[in-house]
Every structure is written in C-alpha cells, then in structure tokens.
C-alpha cells in the first residue's frame, strides 16, 4: 500500500511538472505581402496574380505558407509552447490566415482568428490569431485611421480585441503604420497621428478599468526612439521611469545595441515593436507581468527571432532578412522583417 502511495505521488508530481504553466509568449510578425492568388476587384492586387509581374501562383503561395508555418512553429518550439497571441501584418485576407492556422504544425494550437478587411488600396490587412484556451475573447473592433489633414487617406486600421488571460483583463491592438514613402520627415505626421490615436484608445480603456493590461504591437515604420513612439504613443524606454498608465517599449535597448528587425542601406532598423502598459511591465495589478526569456540569460525583455535560415547568405543583400522577392525575382524566402516576441508570466 505504501509503495503504491509513493508511486501515485511521484506520478502526480510528474504530471504537475509537465503541465505547469509556462511563461506566455506574445508575438508580432510582418509577413511581407502574403497575398492569395485570386483577383480581388476591390483592391490593387494585380501584382500578386498568376498573370501579374511576379507570376504569383499556387506553387509560390504554398512555399510562402510553409515558410510561415516553419517560423511560427519554431518560435513555439523554443519552449514547447505555442504563442498565445500573434499579431500579423501584410496579409491579404482572412483566407490566408485560415490557411496558416490549418497547417499541420500549427493545427494543434487550435488558433482562432480576429480579422477585419481594411480600406488599404493594396488590400493588405493586420490581424490577430490567438489561442482560445488561454486568451478568452470578449470582443473585438476595427478602428479606422483618422488623419485630419488627409480626410481621404486609406490605410490599415487598428484591430483591437479584448478579453482575459488567467482571469486578468487584457486589451490588444495591432496596427501597420503608414510608410516612410516620400521621406522619413515628410511622412512623419502620418505615423504621429496613428500613434496618437492608439494612445487615445489606451487612455480610454484604462479610464474604464485601470487594471486592464494593454499590449500594442505592429510594424510602426519607425524605431522605438523616434518621436512617433516616444512622444505621440508615449512609450518610455526605462522601467524605472514608468508611472501608472504609461507605455513601455522593451525593444529600445536592443536598437541601441545595434539589433534590428529589418535592414536598409546596410543599417538595421527596429520597426516591429510590442509596447505594453506599466501594469503589465511592472506587475502592479494582477499577477501577470513582463519577464525575460526563461530559456537563456539575456538582459533584454524584448526578443527578436533570428535563426540563420531567415537571413540572406550571399549576394547584394547578404546579412539582410531573406525575403520572398527581390524586385520581381522570387527568392523563396520568408519576409523582409524578423518576428518579435515577449514573455509574460506570474
């Protein structure tokens, strides 16, 4: 009897260790022009059609799909746990997302989709996929971008969703800010306007419930130290400076150290960002808070996924992210951006 009791205790303990809560991963990935092969008469997607200049067909589409599956699964494999929330940009529609979450390696995560069609001229959208077993969705919305001086400006909106993680209230935003077309300074007012709008959304959420933990992510087309992020979004770069309601960017220190998520003219930028409110950064409400990567010793709270297969090995763009196309030449790569993620834990 005593031996059976000992065996039972050992077995229960082993199961408890196996199923003990791991730190949750939250990530963002710009998937770079992930179009389907079907013509949408409402958008300018002609470039990515079988008879378009890129000769985008089912073979190339499936190669891109396999590549996205590999990246997301390999991030899950870092600690044998699928990310609980993944923000994405530059996907054409919900159908592309459905194909991604249905791939064999991602299907076990049972991902759900939060997507809205955007008014973007090319038809590219932002969206979320999330694990409903961890993030309990309560609602979602698509907030159109408003730029006062450009009333007819059409771009990706701010997709929002809210619910709970481990019974704590969370609010997520994902956005792909306007590009630097025309020059960084000349176009800065557009990104400043979107940053200010996201800040206003966060403030309104916190006014209703200051305990809500807010995560804002996306391709900001600006670095964490640019005015759009620091001043208009109000994301601070130091945990010690945070006050209730502030945003914190865990990627600023990585940029200062020369790390980045995309390369341009042989220099790295870090446009892909995840910013979080003070109550999540410091754990001042509830139990969940930002933590460093539990799998390795690092001084950073932000993480950039940069395995060798995501990097160009030769040619003019050696050392850059290995993208799908260079011009109209199919490279069979992944994206011109690298994925980013953070950990949260109790």
ZAKOL-615340 format. One record per residue (C-alpha): residue number from 1; y, z, x; residue in three letters. Coordinates in steps of 0.05 Angstrom, whole numbers. Layout:
% residues N
[NUM; [Y; Z; X]; 'Ala']
...
//
This chain:
% residues 346
[1; [0; 0; 0]; 'Unk']
[2; [48; 19; 56]; 'Unk']
[3; [33; -45; 93]; 'Unk']
[4; [47; -86; 30]; 'Unk']
[5; [113; -50; 21]; 'Unk']
[6; [133; -65; 93]; 'Unk']
[7; [114; -139; 85]; 'Unk']
[8; [154; -142; 20]; 'Unk']
[9; [216; -111; 53]; 'Unk']
[10; [211; -160; 111]; 'Unk']
[11; [204; -219; 64]; 'Unk']
[12; [262; -198; 21]; 'Unk']
[13; [305; -187; 83]; 'Unk']
[14; [288; -256; 110]; 'Unk']
[15; [306; -288; 44]; 'Unk']
[16; [371; -249; 42]; 'Unk']
[17; [389; -274; 112]; 'Unk']
[18; [373; -346; 93]; 'Unk']
[19; [414; -345; 30]; 'Unk']
[20; [471; -300; 55]; 'Unk']
[21; [538; -331; 42]; 'Unk']
[22; [563; -375; 98]; 'Unk']
[23; [636; -390; 111]; 'Unk']
[24; [660; -444; 64]; 'Unk']
[25; [685; -510; 93]; 'Unk']
[26; [744; -546; 61]; 'Unk']
[27; [759; -615; 89]; 'Unk']
[28; [801; -678; 84]; 'Unk']
[29; [785; -749; 105]; 'Unk']
[30; [826; -813; 103]; 'Unk']
[31; [770; -864; 93]; 'Unk']
[32; [814; -924; 111]; 'Unk']
[33; [814; -979; 59]; 'Unk']
[34; [748; -964; 25]; 'Unk']
[35; [751; -1019; -28]; 'Unk']
[36; [695; -1044; -72]; 'Unk']
[37; [681; -1119; -74]; 'Unk']
[38; [705; -1131; -145]; 'Unk']
[39; [772; -1161; -161]; 'Unk']
[40; [820; -1115; -198]; 'Unk']
[41; [872; -1159; -232]; 'Unk']
[42; [920; -1099; -237]; 'Unk']
[43; [925; -1088; -161]; 'Unk']
[44; [935; -1127; -97]; 'Unk']
[45; [863; -1120; -72]; 'Unk']
[46; [853; -1194; -55]; 'Unk']
[47; [847; -1179; 19]; 'Unk']
[48; [783; -1140; 7]; 'Unk']
[49; [744; -1190; -33]; 'Unk']
[50; [686; -1235; -13]; 'Unk']
[51; [733; -1295; -10]; 'Unk']
[52; [791; -1255; 19]; 'Unk']
[53; [816; -1258; 91]; 'Unk']
[54; [769; -1200; 110]; 'Unk']
[55; [708; -1231; 76]; 'Unk']
[56; [693; -1163; 47]; 'Unk']
[57; [623; -1167; 17]; 'Unk']
[58; [565; -1122; -3]; 'Unk']
[59; [537; -1120; 68]; 'Unk']
[60; [602; -1094; 97]; 'Unk']
[61; [612; -1048; 38]; 'Unk']
[62; [543; -1017; 47]; 'Unk']
[63; [556; -1008; 122]; 'Unk']
[64; [620; -971; 106]; 'Unk']
[65; [584; -929; 54]; 'Unk']
[66; [530; -910; 104]; 'Unk']
[67; [584; -892; 154]; 'Unk']
[68; [619; -845; 106]; 'Unk']
[69; [553; -813; 88]; 'Unk']
[70; [539; -801; 161]; 'Unk']
[71; [606; -768; 174]; 'Unk']
[72; [604; -722; 114]; 'Unk']
[73; [531; -702; 126]; 'Unk']
[74; [543; -689; 200]; 'Unk']
[75; [600; -642; 182]; 'Unk']
[76; [553; -607; 134]; 'Unk']
[77; [501; -603; 189]; 'Unk']
[78; [548; -563; 234]; 'Unk']
[79; [526; -501; 198]; 'Unk']
[80; [475; -529; 148]; 'Unk']
[81; [524; -522; 90]; 'Unk']
[82; [559; -578; 53]; 'Unk']
[83; [635; -573; 48]; 'Unk']
[84; [655; -542; -18]; 'Unk']
[85; [717; -585; -28]; 'Unk']
[86; [732; -652; 4]; 'Unk']
[87; [798; -687; -6]; 'Unk']
[88; [798; -762; 8]; 'Unk']
[89; [849; -818; 11]; 'Unk']
[90; [848; -894; 14]; 'Unk']
[91; [790; -903; -35]; 'Unk']
[92; [799; -957; -88]; 'Unk']
[93; [769; -924; -149]; 'Unk']
[94; [720; -875; -179]; 'Unk']
[95; [663; -924; -170]; 'Unk']
[96; [669; -918; -94]; 'Unk']
[97; [667; -842; -99]; 'Unk']
[98; [605; -846; -144]; 'Unk']
[99; [570; -888; -91]; 'Unk']
[100; [589; -838; -37]; 'Unk']
[101; [563; -776; -73]; 'Unk']
[102; [500; -813; -92]; 'Unk']
[103; [479; -829; -21]; 'Unk']
[104; [412; -797; -2]; 'Unk']
[105; [440; -747; 48]; 'Unk']
[106; [497; -724; 2]; 'Unk']
[107; [459; -723; -63]; 'Unk']
[108; [431; -652; -52]; 'Unk']
[109; [502; -625; -53]; 'Unk']
[110; [508; -647; -126]; 'Unk']
[111; [582; -664; -116]; 'Unk']
[112; [628; -673; -176]; 'Unk']
[113; [689; -718; -175]; 'Unk']
[114; [762; -706; -191]; 'Unk']
[115; [797; -774; -191]; 'Unk']
[116; [856; -809; -225]; 'Unk']
[117; [877; -882; -218]; 'Unk']
[118; [944; -886; -182]; 'Unk']
[119; [1001; -936; -191]; 'Unk']
[120; [995; -956; -117]; 'Unk']
[121; [1006; -1031; -111]; 'Unk']
[122; [943; -1040; -69]; 'Unk']
[123; [903; -995; -116]; 'Unk']
[124; [883; -942; -65]; 'Unk']
[125; [877; -871; -91]; 'Unk']
[126; [869; -799; -70]; 'Unk']
[127; [815; -755; -100]; 'Unk']
[128; [770; -695; -91]; 'Unk']
[129; [696; -686; -90]; 'Unk']
[130; [673; -615; -98]; 'Unk']
[131; [611; -572; -105]; 'Unk']
[132; [610; -543; -176]; 'Unk']
[133; [562; -489; -154]; 'Unk']
[134; [618; -458; -112]; 'Unk']
[135; [684; -484; -139]; 'Unk']
[136; [686; -471; -214]; 'Unk']
[137; [734; -523; -240]; 'Unk']
[138; [780; -502; -297]; 'Unk']
[139; [827; -561; -299]; 'Unk']
[140; [860; -619; -262]; 'Unk']
[141; [920; -665; -266]; 'Unk']
[142; [953; -724; -232]; 'Unk']
[143; [1026; -712; -216]; 'Unk']
[144; [1066; -776; -206]; 'Unk']
[145; [1112; -780; -145]; 'Unk']
[146; [1186; -780; -161]; 'Unk']
[147; [1238; -804; -111]; 'Unk']
[148; [1306; -801; -143]; 'Unk']
[149; [1337; -858; -103]; 'Unk']
[150; [1276; -903; -116]; 'Unk']
[151; [1261; -897; -190]; 'Unk']
[152; [1212; -957; -188]; 'Unk']
[153; [1175; -934; -126]; 'Unk']
[154; [1099; -938; -136]; 'Unk']
[155; [1053; -897; -94]; 'Unk']
[156; [994; -849; -96]; 'Unk']
[157; [1005; -788; -139]; 'Unk']
[158; [989; -715; -124]; 'Unk']
[159; [920; -700; -151]; 'Unk']
[160; [913; -627; -168]; 'Unk']
[161; [854; -584; -192]; 'Unk']
[162; [846; -510; -203]; 'Unk']
[163; [791; -460; -215]; 'Unk']
[164; [756; -404; -178]; 'Unk']
[165; [716; -394; -114]; 'Unk']
[166; [676; -329; -113]; 'Unk']
[167; [717; -307; -174]; 'Unk']
[168; [783; -316; -137]; 'Unk']
[169; [835; -364; -165]; 'Unk']
[170; [847; -428; -125]; 'Unk']
[171; [893; -487; -134]; 'Unk']
[172; [882; -552; -94]; 'Unk']
[173; [929; -611; -82]; 'Unk']
[174; [915; -676; -45]; 'Unk']
[175; [966; -730; -30]; 'Unk']
[176; [976; -790; 14]; 'Unk']
[177; [1049; -790; 32]; 'Unk']
[178; [1090; -855; 40]; 'Unk']
[179; [1080; -891; 105]; 'Unk']
[180; [1129; -900; 163]; 'Unk']
[181; [1139; -973; 145]; 'Unk']
[182; [1210; -991; 166]; 'Unk']
[183; [1212; -937; 219]; 'Unk']
[184; [1199; -862; 220]; 'Unk']
[185; [1271; -840; 210]; 'Unk']
[186; [1288; -894; 158]; 'Unk']
[187; [1228; -876; 115]; 'Unk']
[188; [1231; -800; 125]; 'Unk']
[189; [1267; -788; 59]; 'Unk']
[190; [1206; -812; 21]; 'Unk']
[191; [1159; -763; 55]; 'Unk']
[192; [1210; -707; 49]; 'Unk']
[193; [1213; -719; -26]; 'Unk']
[194; [1138; -715; -34]; 'Unk']
[195; [1135; -652; 9]; 'Unk']
[196; [1189; -620; -33]; 'Unk']
[197; [1152; -638; -97]; 'Unk']
[198; [1087; -607; -71]; 'Unk']
[199; [1127; -544; -51]; 'Unk']
[200; [1155; -540; -122]; 'Unk']
[201; [1085; -546; -152]; 'Unk']
[202; [1061; -490; -107]; 'Unk']
[203; [1120; -446; -125]; 'Unk']
[204; [1108; -455; -200]; 'Unk']
[205; [1034; -437; -192]; 'Unk']
[206; [1050; -375; -152]; 'Unk']
[207; [1103; -354; -203]; 'Unk']
[208; [1050; -352; -257]; 'Unk']
[209; [998; -317; -213]; 'Unk']
[210; [1017; -295; -142]; 'Unk']
[211; [944; -283; -126]; 'Unk']
[212; [927; -357; -132]; 'Unk']
[213; [906; -385; -65]; 'Unk']
[214; [935; -455; -55]; 'Unk']
[215; [907; -509; -10]; 'Unk']
[216; [949; -572; 0]; 'Unk']
[217; [919; -629; 41]; 'Unk']
[218; [925; -702; 55]; 'Unk']
[219; [949; -757; 101]; 'Unk']
[220; [1021; -735; 108]; 'Unk']
[221; [1041; -794; 153]; 'Unk']
[222; [1079; -740; 192]; 'Unk']
[223; [1059; -689; 243]; 'Unk']
[224; [1057; -614; 227]; 'Unk']
[225; [1120; -605; 268]; 'Unk']
[226; [1161; -658; 231]; 'Unk']
[227; [1215; -637; 182]; 'Unk']
[228; [1176; -660; 121]; 'Unk']
[229; [1122; -609; 135]; 'Unk']
[230; [1163; -554; 168]; 'Unk']
[231; [1225; -556; 125]; 'Unk']
[232; [1211; -591; 59]; 'Unk']
[233; [1139; -567; 49]; 'Unk']
[234; [1157; -502; 84]; 'Unk']
[235; [1093; -497; 126]; 'Unk']
[236; [1101; -447; 183]; 'Unk']
[237; [1063; -453; 248]; 'Unk']
[238; [1053; -379; 263]; 'Unk']
[239; [1012; -329; 223]; 'Unk']
[240; [1059; -273; 246]; 'Unk']
[241; [1118; -306; 211]; 'Unk']
[242; [1085; -312; 143]; 'Unk']
[243; [1115; -280; 82]; 'Unk']
[244; [1085; -279; 12]; 'Unk']
[245; [1088; -349; -17]; 'Unk']
[246; [1095; -384; 50]; 'Unk']
[247; [1051; -443; 71]; 'Unk']
[248; [1015; -441; 138]; 'Unk']
[249; [991; -502; 178]; 'Unk']
[250; [933; -487; 224]; 'Unk']
[251; [939; -554; 259]; 'Unk']
[252; [1007; -548; 293]; 'Unk']
[253; [979; -513; 354]; 'Unk']
[254; [927; -568; 361]; 'Unk']
[255; [980; -622; 361]; 'Unk']
[256; [1020; -584; 414]; 'Unk']
[257; [956; -583; 456]; 'Unk']
[258; [952; -659; 453]; 'Unk']
[259; [899; -664; 399]; 'Unk']
[260; [905; -711; 340]; 'Unk']
[261; [871; -749; 284]; 'Unk']
[262; [898; -819; 297]; 'Unk']
[263; [925; -857; 356]; 'Unk']
[264; [985; -903; 361]; 'Unk']
[265; [1012; -935; 424]; 'Unk']
[266; [966; -892; 467]; 'Unk']
[267; [991; -827; 437]; 'Unk']
[268; [958; -780; 387]; 'Unk']
[269; [988; -760; 320]; 'Unk']
[270; [961; -708; 272]; 'Unk']
[271; [979; -736; 204]; 'Unk']
[272; [917; -707; 170]; 'Unk']
[273; [933; -637; 150]; 'Unk']
[274; [909; -578; 108]; 'Unk']
[275; [961; -525; 93]; 'Unk']
[276; [947; -460; 57]; 'Unk']
[277; [987; -404; 26]; 'Unk']
[278; [998; -338; 61]; 'Unk']
[279; [949; -301; 16]; 'Unk']
[280; [892; -345; 40]; 'Unk']
[281; [915; -348; 112]; 'Unk']
[282; [920; -273; 118]; 'Unk']
[283; [875; -249; 62]; 'Unk']
[284; [929; -208; 28]; 'Unk']
[285; [899; -220; -41]; 'Unk']
[286; [825; -220; -57]; 'Unk']
[287; [773; -224; -2]; 'Unk']
[288; [771; -297; 19]; 'Unk']
[289; [814; -315; 79]; 'Unk']
[290; [821; -366; 134]; 'Unk']
[291; [773; -357; 193]; 'Unk']
[292; [758; -393; 257]; 'Unk']
[293; [697; -436; 268]; 'Unk']
[294; [639; -386; 269]; 'Unk']
[295; [596; -434; 310]; 'Unk']
[296; [637; -437; 373]; 'Unk']
[297; [691; -400; 410]; 'Unk']
[298; [758; -431; 393]; 'Unk']
[299; [830; -408; 390]; 'Unk']
[300; [847; -455; 333]; 'Unk']
[301; [840; -444; 258]; 'Unk']
[302; [841; -519; 246]; 'Unk']
[303; [783; -565; 263]; 'Unk']
[304; [781; -639; 279]; 'Unk']
[305; [713; -673; 274]; 'Unk']
[306; [709; -719; 335]; 'Unk']
[307; [637; -738; 354]; 'Unk']
[308; [630; -795; 404]; 'Unk']
[309; [607; -844; 351]; 'Unk']
[310; [675; -840; 317]; 'Unk']
[311; [711; -864; 380]; 'Unk']
[312; [721; -935; 405]; 'Unk']
[313; [682; -943; 470]; 'Unk']
[314; [715; -1005; 500]; 'Unk']
[315; [769; -1057; 493]; 'Unk']
[316; [843; -1052; 478]; 'Unk']
[317; [834; -991; 433]; 'Unk']
[318; [786; -953; 477]; 'Unk']
[319; [791; -879; 461]; 'Unk']
[320; [820; -891; 392]; 'Unk']
[321; [783; -876; 327]; 'Unk']
[322; [732; -930; 313]; 'Unk']
[323; [759; -965; 252]; 'Unk']
[324; [727; -1014; 203]; 'Unk']
[325; [771; -1073; 221]; 'Unk']
[326; [818; -1092; 277]; 'Unk']
[327; [862; -1143; 243]; 'Unk']
[328; [812; -1184; 203]; 'Unk']
[329; [755; -1174; 253]; 'Unk']
[330; [700; -1130; 225]; 'Unk']
[331; [683; -1074; 274]; 'Unk']
[332; [633; -1038; 231]; 'Unk']
[333; [668; -973; 246]; 'Unk']
[334; [689; -913; 205]; 'Unk']
[335; [763; -901; 198]; 'Unk']
[336; [828; -903; 238]; 'Unk']
[337; [833; -828; 222]; 'Unk']
[338; [789; -769; 242]; 'Unk']
[339; [767; -717; 189]; 'Unk']
[340; [797; -647; 189]; 'Unk']
[341; [770; -583; 160]; 'Unk']
[342; [780; -508; 157]; 'Unk']
[343; [734; -448; 144]; 'Unk']
[344; [746; -392; 94]; 'Unk']
[345; [704; -330; 88]; 'Unk']
[346; [703; -259; 63]; 'Unk']
//
